[in-house]
Amino acid sequence: MEQRIVALTQQYINDTERFETLLAKKNSFVNMKLSYIIQFRPVITVTNRLALNLIEFVEVYDKLLALLKMLHLAGCFEADNDFFNNIKRYQKIANIILSSLMLASATT
């Protein structure tokens, strides 16, 4: 399970980098540095590696969705449906991983 979370996190990081490159090419964002600022960071005591991987996954996932919203605002999607389908696709993948994690922990 831990390997699946790490692999999905890496996939989302790669997609984020690809989308950041695309966004930087838009005329309205040329020579602008985009910063992602986490608004909420609770203090959590983490005692295992899986929890650390989940925290990283959630942060990367959040950044990816924020970036998709920026792309939508910049007019990078042909239609609203393209934007919503991309959001749904990433949410579905994340939900599958998180659901399987919850089911695995419930059976052990």
Phi and psi in radians as a Rosetta constraint file:
Dihedral C 1 N 2 CA 2 C 2 CIRCULARHARMONIC -1.063 0.35
Dihedral N 2 CA 2 C 2 N 3 CIRCULARHARMONIC -0.689 0.35
Dihedral C 2 N 3 CA 3 C 3 CIRCULARHARMONIC -1.144 0.35
Dihedral N 3 CA 3 C 3 N 4 CIRCULARHARMONIC -0.636 0.35
Dihedral C 3 N 4 CA 4 C 4 CIRCULARHARMONIC -1.143 0.35
Dihedral N 4 CA 4 C 4 N 5 CIRCULARHARMONIC -0.699 0.35
Dihedral C 4 N 5 CA 5 C 5 CIRCULARHARMONIC -1.171 0.35
Dihedral N 5 CA 5 C 5 N 6 CIRCULARHARMONIC -0.756 0.35
Dihedral C 5 N 6 CA 6 C 6 CIRCULARHARMONIC -1.105 0.35
Dihedral N 6 CA 6 C 6 N 7 CIRCULARHARMONIC -0.744 0.35
Dihedral C 6 N 7 CA 7 C 7 CIRCULARHARMONIC -1.132 0.35
Dihedral N 7 CA 7 C 7 N 8 CIRCULARHARMONIC -0.734 0.35
Dihedral C 7 N 8 CA 8 C 8 CIRCULARHARMONIC -1.176 0.35
Dihedral N 8 CA 8 C 8 N 9 CIRCULARHARMONIC -0.664 0.35
Dihedral C 8 N 9 CA 9 C 9 CIRCULARHARMONIC -1.059 0.35
Dihedral N 9 CA 9 C 9 N 10 CIRCULARHARMONIC -0.773 0.35
Dihedral C 9 N 10 CA 10 C 10 CIRCULARHARMONIC -1.135 0.35
Dihedral N 10 CA 10 C 10 N 11 CIRCULARHARMONIC -0.690 0.35
Dihedral C 10 N 11 CA 11 C 11 CIRCULARHARMONIC -1.075 0.35
Dihedral N 11 CA 11 C 11 N 12 CIRCULARHARMONIC -0.760 0.35
Dihedral C 11 N 12 CA 12 C 12 CIRCULARHARMONIC -1.179 0.35
Dihedral N 12 CA 12 C 12 N 13 CIRCULARHARMONIC -0.614 0.35
Dihedral C 12 N 13 CA 13 C 13 CIRCULARHARMONIC -1.108 0.35
Dihedral N 13 CA 13 C 13 N 14 CIRCULARHARMONIC -0.781 0.35
Dihedral C 13 N 14 CA 14 C 14 CIRCULARHARMONIC -1.071 0.35
Dihedral N 14 CA 14 C 14 N 15 CIRCULARHARMONIC -0.760 0.35
Dihedral C 14 N 15 CA 15 C 15 CIRCULARHARMONIC -1.124 0.35
Dihedral N 15 CA 15 C 15 N 16 CIRCULARHARMONIC -0.691 0.35
Dihedral C 15 N 16 CA 16 C 16 CIRCULARHARMONIC -1.071 0.35
Dihedral N 16 CA 16 C 16 N 17 CIRCULARHARMONIC -0.784 0.35
Dihedral C 16 N 17 CA 17 C 17 CIRCULARHARMONIC -1.102 0.35
Dihedral N 17 CA 17 C 17 N 18 CIRCULARHARMONIC -0.697 0.35
Dihedral C 17 N 18 CA 18 C 18 CIRCULARHARMONIC -1.118 0.35
Dihedral N 18 CA 18 C 18 N 19 CIRCULARHARMONIC -0.752 0.35
Dihedral C 18 N 19 CA 19 C 19 CIRCULARHARMONIC -1.219 0.35
Dihedral N 19 CA 19 C 19 N 20 CIRCULARHARMONIC -0.619 0.35
Dihedral C 19 N 20 CA 20 C 20 CIRCULARHARMONIC -1.101 0.35
Dihedral N 20 CA 20 C 20 N 21 CIRCULARHARMONIC -0.683 0.35
Dihedral C 20 N 21 CA 21 C 21 CIRCULARHARMONIC -1.117 0.35
Dihedral N 21 CA 21 C 21 N 22 CIRCULARHARMONIC -0.764 0.35
Dihedral C 21 N 22 CA 22 C 22 CIRCULARHARMONIC -1.078 0.35
Dihedral N 22 CA 22 C 22 N 23 CIRCULARHARMONIC -0.769 0.35
Dihedral C 22 N 23 CA 23 C 23 CIRCULARHARMONIC -1.152 0.35
Dihedral N 23 CA 23 C 23 N 24 CIRCULARHARMONIC -0.648 0.35
Dihedral C 23 N 24 CA 24 C 24 CIRCULARHARMONIC -1.145 0.35
Dihedral N 24 CA 24 C 24 N 25 CIRCULARHARMONIC -0.411 0.35
Dihedral C 24 N 25 CA 25 C 25 CIRCULARHARMONIC -1.410 0.35
Dihedral N 25 CA 25 C 25 N 26 CIRCULARHARMONIC -0.247 0.35
Dihedral C 25 N 26 CA 26 C 26 CIRCULARHARMONIC -1.199 0.35
Dihedral N 26 CA 26 C 26 N 27 CIRCULARHARMONIC 2.450 0.35
Dihedral C 26 N 27 CA 27 C 27 CIRCULARHARMONIC -0.974 0.35
Dihedral N 27 CA 27 C 27 N 28 CIRCULARHARMONIC -0.656 0.35
Dihedral C 27 N 28 CA 28 C 28 CIRCULARHARMONIC -1.272 0.35
Dihedral N 28 CA 28 C 28 N 29 CIRCULARHARMONIC -0.201 0.35
Dihedral C 28 N 29 CA 29 C 29 CIRCULARHARMONIC -2.076 0.35
Dihedral N 29 CA 29 C 29 N 30 CIRCULARHARMONIC 0.148 0.35
Dihedral C 29 N 30 CA 30 C 30 CIRCULARHARMONIC -1.102 0.35
Dihedral N 30 CA 30 C 30 N 31 CIRCULARHARMONIC 2.351 0.35
Dihedral C 30 N 31 CA 31 C 31 CIRCULARHARMONIC 1.087 0.35
Dihedral N 31 CA 31 C 31 N 32 CIRCULARHARMONIC 0.372 0.35
Dihedral C 31 N 32 CA 32 C 32 CIRCULARHARMONIC -1.917 0.35
Dihedral N 32 CA 32 C 32 N 33 CIRCULARHARMONIC 2.408 0.35
Dihedral C 32 N 33 CA 33 C 33 CIRCULARHARMONIC -1.653 0.35
Dihedral N 33 CA 33 C 33 N 34 CIRCULARHARMONIC 2.166 0.35
Dihedral C 33 N 34 CA 34 C 34 CIRCULARHARMONIC -1.587 0.35
Dihedral N 34 CA 34 C 34 N 35 CIRCULARHARMONIC 2.304 0.35
Dihedral C 34 N 35 CA 35 C 35 CIRCULARHARMONIC -2.095 0.35
Dihedral N 35 CA 35 C 35 N 36 CIRCULARHARMONIC 2.474 0.35
Dihedral C 35 N 36 CA 36 C 36 CIRCULARHARMONIC -1.931 0.35
Dihedral N 36 CA 36 C 36 N 37 CIRCULARHARMONIC 2.032 0.35
Dihedral C 36 N 37 CA 37 C 37 CIRCULARHARMONIC -1.973 0.35
Dihedral N 37 CA 37 C 37 N 38 CIRCULARHARMONIC 2.118 0.35
Dihedral C 37 N 38 CA 38 C 38 CIRCULARHARMONIC -1.271 0.35
Dihedral N 38 CA 38 C 38 N 39 CIRCULARHARMONIC 2.183 0.35
Dihedral C 38 N 39 CA 39 C 39 CIRCULARHARMONIC -1.490 0.35
Dihedral N 39 CA 39 C 39 N 40 CIRCULARHARMONIC -0.512 0.35
Dihedral C 39 N 40 CA 40 C 40 CIRCULARHARMONIC -2.297 0.35
Dihedral N 40 CA 40 C 40 N 41 CIRCULARHARMONIC 2.076 0.35
Dihedral C 40 N 41 CA 41 C 41 CIRCULARHARMONIC -2.372 0.35
Dihedral N 41 CA 41 C 41 N 42 CIRCULARHARMONIC 1.598 0.35
Dihedral C 41 N 42 CA 42 C 42 CIRCULARHARMONIC -1.259 0.35
Dihedral N 42 CA 42 C 42 N 43 CIRCULARHARMONIC 2.723 0.35
Dihedral C 42 N 43 CA 43 C 43 CIRCULARHARMONIC -1.510 0.35
Dihedral N 43 CA 43 C 43 N 44 CIRCULARHARMONIC 2.054 0.35
Dihedral C 43 N 44 CA 44 C 44 CIRCULARHARMONIC -2.257 0.35
Dihedral N 44 CA 44 C 44 N 45 CIRCULARHARMONIC 2.336 0.35
Dihedral C 44 N 45 CA 45 C 45 CIRCULARHARMONIC -1.550 0.35
Dihedral N 45 CA 45 C 45 N 46 CIRCULARHARMONIC 2.088 0.35
Dihedral C 45 N 46 CA 46 C 46 CIRCULARHARMONIC -1.903 0.35
Dihedral N 46 CA 46 C 46 N 47 CIRCULARHARMONIC 2.303 0.35
Dihedral C 46 N 47 CA 47 C 47 CIRCULARHARMONIC -2.017 0.35
Dihedral N 47 CA 47 C 47 N 48 CIRCULARHARMONIC -0.081 0.35
Dihedral C 47 N 48 CA 48 C 48 CIRCULARHARMONIC -2.458 0.35
Dihedral N 48 CA 48 C 48 N 49 CIRCULARHARMONIC 2.839 0.35
Dihedral C 48 N 49 CA 49 C 49 CIRCULARHARMONIC -1.160 0.35
Dihedral N 49 CA 49 C 49 N 50 CIRCULARHARMONIC -0.639 0.35
Dihedral C 49 N 50 CA 50 C 50 CIRCULARHARMONIC -1.075 0.35
Dihedral N 50 CA 50 C 50 N 51 CIRCULARHARMONIC -0.708 0.35
Dihedral C 50 N 51 CA 51 C 51 CIRCULARHARMONIC -1.109 0.35
Dihedral N 51 CA 51 C 51 N 52 CIRCULARHARMONIC -0.702 0.35
Dihedral C 51 N 52 CA 52 C 52 CIRCULARHARMONIC -1.091 0.35
Dihedral N 52 CA 52 C 52 N 53 CIRCULARHARMONIC -0.724 0.35
Dihedral C 52 N 53 CA 53 C 53 CIRCULARHARMONIC -1.135 0.35
Dihedral N 53 CA 53 C 53 N 54 CIRCULARHARMONIC -0.663 0.35
Dihedral C 53 N 54 CA 54 C 54 CIRCULARHARMONIC -1.155 0.35
Dihedral N 54 CA 54 C 54 N 55 CIRCULARHARMONIC -0.692 0.35
Dihedral C 54 N 55 CA 55 C 55 CIRCULARHARMONIC -1.085 0.35
Dihedral N 55 CA 55 C 55 N 56 CIRCULARHARMONIC -0.798 0.35
Dihedral C 55 N 56 CA 56 C 56 CIRCULARHARMONIC -1.100 0.35
Dihedral N 56 CA 56 C 56 N 57 CIRCULARHARMONIC -0.731 0.35
Dihedral C 56 N 57 CA 57 C 57 CIRCULARHARMONIC -1.037 0.35
Dihedral N 57 CA 57 C 57 N 58 CIRCULARHARMONIC -0.813 0.35
Dihedral C 57 N 58 CA 58 C 58 CIRCULARHARMONIC -1.109 0.35
Dihedral N 58 CA 58 C 58 N 59 CIRCULARHARMONIC -0.702 0.35
Dihedral C 58 N 59 CA 59 C 59 CIRCULARHARMONIC -1.133 0.35
Dihedral N 59 CA 59 C 59 N 60 CIRCULARHARMONIC -0.748 0.35
Dihedral C 59 N 60 CA 60 C 60 CIRCULARHARMONIC -1.173 0.35
Dihedral N 60 CA 60 C 60 N 61 CIRCULARHARMONIC -0.736 0.35
Dihedral C 60 N 61 CA 61 C 61 CIRCULARHARMONIC -1.059 0.35
Dihedral N 61 CA 61 C 61 N 62 CIRCULARHARMONIC -0.782 0.35
Dihedral C 61 N 62 CA 62 C 62 CIRCULARHARMONIC -1.089 0.35
Dihedral N 62 CA 62 C 62 N 63 CIRCULARHARMONIC -0.749 0.35
Dihedral C 62 N 63 CA 63 C 63 CIRCULARHARMONIC -1.130 0.35
Dihedral N 63 CA 63 C 63 N 64 CIRCULARHARMONIC -0.714 0.35
Dihedral C 63 N 64 CA 64 C 64 CIRCULARHARMONIC -1.083 0.35
Dihedral N 64 CA 64 C 64 N 65 CIRCULARHARMONIC -0.796 0.35
Dihedral C 64 N 65 CA 65 C 65 CIRCULARHARMONIC -1.155 0.35
Dihedral N 65 CA 65 C 65 N 66 CIRCULARHARMONIC -0.661 0.35
Dihedral C 65 N 66 CA 66 C 66 CIRCULARHARMONIC -1.101 0.35
Dihedral N 66 CA 66 C 66 N 67 CIRCULARHARMONIC -0.689 0.35
Dihedral C 66 N 67 CA 67 C 67 CIRCULARHARMONIC -1.171 0.35
Dihedral N 67 CA 67 C 67 N 68 CIRCULARHARMONIC -0.694 0.35
Dihedral C 67 N 68 CA 68 C 68 CIRCULARHARMONIC -1.061 0.35
Dihedral N 68 CA 68 C 68 N 69 CIRCULARHARMONIC -0.664 0.35
Dihedral C 68 N 69 CA 69 C 69 CIRCULARHARMONIC -1.146 0.35
Dihedral N 69 CA 69 C 69 N 70 CIRCULARHARMONIC -0.676 0.35
Dihedral C 69 N 70 CA 70 C 70 CIRCULARHARMONIC -1.115 0.35
Dihedral N 70 CA 70 C 70 N 71 CIRCULARHARMONIC -0.736 0.35
Dihedral C 70 N 71 CA 71 C 71 CIRCULARHARMONIC -1.065 0.35
Dihedral N 71 CA 71 C 71 N 72 CIRCULARHARMONIC -0.699 0.35
Dihedral C 71 N 72 CA 72 C 72 CIRCULARHARMONIC -1.109 0.35
Dihedral N 72 CA 72 C 72 N 73 CIRCULARHARMONIC -0.788 0.35
Dihedral C 72 N 73 CA 73 C 73 CIRCULARHARMONIC -1.147 0.35
Dihedral N 73 CA 73 C 73 N 74 CIRCULARHARMONIC -0.521 0.35
Dihedral C 73 N 74 CA 74 C 74 CIRCULARHARMONIC -1.441 0.35
Dihedral N 74 CA 74 C 74 N 75 CIRCULARHARMONIC -0.039 0.35
Dihedral C 74 N 75 CA 75 C 75 CIRCULARHARMONIC 1.399 0.35
Dihedral N 75 CA 75 C 75 N 76 CIRCULARHARMONIC 0.482 0.35
Dihedral C 75 N 76 CA 76 C 76 CIRCULARHARMONIC -1.452 0.35
Dihedral N 76 CA 76 C 76 N 77 CIRCULARHARMONIC -0.176 0.35
Dihedral C 76 N 77 CA 77 C 77 CIRCULARHARMONIC -1.802 0.35
Dihedral N 77 CA 77 C 77 N 78 CIRCULARHARMONIC 2.438 0.35
Dihedral C 77 N 78 CA 78 C 78 CIRCULARHARMONIC -1.088 0.35
Dihedral N 78 CA 78 C 78 N 79 CIRCULARHARMONIC -0.705 0.35
Dihedral C 78 N 79 CA 79 C 79 CIRCULARHARMONIC -2.516 0.35
Dihedral N 79 CA 79 C 79 N 80 CIRCULARHARMONIC 2.823 0.35
Dihedral C 79 N 80 CA 80 C 80 CIRCULARHARMONIC -1.048 0.35
Dihedral N 80 CA 80 C 80 N 81 CIRCULARHARMONIC -0.603 0.35
Dihedral C 80 N 81 CA 81 C 81 CIRCULARHARMONIC -1.074 0.35
Dihedral N 81 CA 81 C 81 N 82 CIRCULARHARMONIC -0.620 0.35
Dihedral C 81 N 82 CA 82 C 82 CIRCULARHARMONIC -1.086 0.35
Dihedral N 82 CA 82 C 82 N 83 CIRCULARHARMONIC -0.754 0.35
Dihedral C 82 N 83 CA 83 C 83 CIRCULARHARMONIC -1.098 0.35
Dihedral N 83 CA 83 C 83 N 84 CIRCULARHARMONIC -0.881 0.35
Dihedral C 83 N 84 CA 84 C 84 CIRCULARHARMONIC -1.131 0.35
Dihedral N 84 CA 84 C 84 N 85 CIRCULARHARMONIC -0.627 0.35
Dihedral C 84 N 85 CA 85 C 85 CIRCULARHARMONIC -1.159 0.35
Dihedral N 85 CA 85 C 85 N 86 CIRCULARHARMONIC -0.660 0.35
Dihedral C 85 N 86 CA 86 C 86 CIRCULARHARMONIC -1.132 0.35
Dihedral N 86 CA 86 C 86 N 87 CIRCULARHARMONIC -0.788 0.35
Dihedral C 86 N 87 CA 87 C 87 CIRCULARHARMONIC -1.028 0.35
Dihedral N 87 CA 87 C 87 N 88 CIRCULARHARMONIC -0.845 0.35
Dihedral C 87 N 88 CA 88 C 88 CIRCULARHARMONIC -1.059 0.35
Dihedral N 88 CA 88 C 88 N 89 CIRCULARHARMONIC -0.692 0.35
Dihedral C 88 N 89 CA 89 C 89 CIRCULARHARMONIC -1.084 0.35
Dihedral N 89 CA 89 C 89 N 90 CIRCULARHARMONIC -0.820 0.35
Dihedral C 89 N 90 CA 90 C 90 CIRCULARHARMONIC -1.160 0.35
Dihedral N 90 CA 90 C 90 N 91 CIRCULARHARMONIC -0.664 0.35
Dihedral C 90 N 91 CA 91 C 91 CIRCULARHARMONIC -1.131 0.35
Dihedral N 91 CA 91 C 91 N 92 CIRCULARHARMONIC -0.721 0.35
Dihedral C 91 N 92 CA 92 C 92 CIRCULARHARMONIC -1.095 0.35
Dihedral N 92 CA 92 C 92 N 93 CIRCULARHARMONIC -0.769 0.35
Dihedral C 92 N 93 CA 93 C 93 CIRCULARHARMONIC -1.096 0.35
Dihedral N 93 CA 93 C 93 N 94 CIRCULARHARMONIC -0.779 0.35
Dihedral C 93 N 94 CA 94 C 94 CIRCULARHARMONIC -1.112 0.35
Dihedral N 94 CA 94 C 94 N 95 CIRCULARHARMONIC -0.725 0.35
Dihedral C 94 N 95 CA 95 C 95 CIRCULARHARMONIC -1.116 0.35
Dihedral N 95 CA 95 C 95 N 96 CIRCULARHARMONIC -0.643 0.35
Dihedral C 95 N 96 CA 96 C 96 CIRCULARHARMONIC -1.098 0.35
Dihedral N 96 CA 96 C 96 N 97 CIRCULARHARMONIC -0.812 0.35
Dihedral C 96 N 97 CA 97 C 97 CIRCULARHARMONIC -1.115 0.35
Dihedral N 97 CA 97 C 97 N 98 CIRCULARHARMONIC -0.826 0.35
Dihedral C 97 N 98 CA 98 C 98 CIRCULARHARMONIC -1.198 0.35
Dihedral N 98 CA 98 C 98 N 99 CIRCULARHARMONIC -0.627 0.35
Dihedral C 98 N 99 CA 99 C 99 CIRCULARHARMONIC -1.157 0.35
Dihedral N 99 CA 99 C 99 N 100 CIRCULARHARMONIC -0.743 0.35
Dihedral C 99 N 100 CA 100 C 100 CIRCULARHARMONIC -1.153 0.35
Dihedral N 100 CA 100 C 100 N 101 CIRCULARHARMONIC -0.577 0.35
Dihedral C 100 N 101 CA 101 C 101 CIRCULARHARMONIC -1.141 0.35
Dihedral N 101 CA 101 C 101 N 102 CIRCULARHARMONIC -0.758 0.35
Dihedral C 101 N 102 CA 102 C 102 CIRCULARHARMONIC -1.159 0.35
Dihedral N 102 CA 102 C 102 N 103 CIRCULARHARMONIC -0.688 0.35
Dihedral C 102 N 103 CA 103 C 103 CIRCULARHARMONIC -1.175 0.35
Dihedral N 103 CA 103 C 103 N 104 CIRCULARHARMONIC -0.677 0.35
Dihedral C 103 N 104 CA 104 C 104 CIRCULARHARMONIC -1.145 0.35
Dihedral N 104 CA 104 C 104 N 105 CIRCULARHARMONIC -0.698 0.35
Dihedral C 104 N 105 CA 105 C 105 CIRCULARHARMONIC -1.297 0.35
Dihedral N 105 CA 105 C 105 N 106 CIRCULARHARMONIC -0.458 0.35
Dihedral C 105 N 106 CA 106 C 106 CIRCULARHARMONIC -1.280 0.35
Dihedral N 106 CA 106 C 106 N 107 CIRCULARHARMONIC -0.482 0.35
Dihedral C 106 N 107 CA 107 C 107 CIRCULARHARMONIC -1.570 0.35
Dihedral N 107 CA 107 C 107 N 108 CIRCULARHARMONIC -0.196 0.35
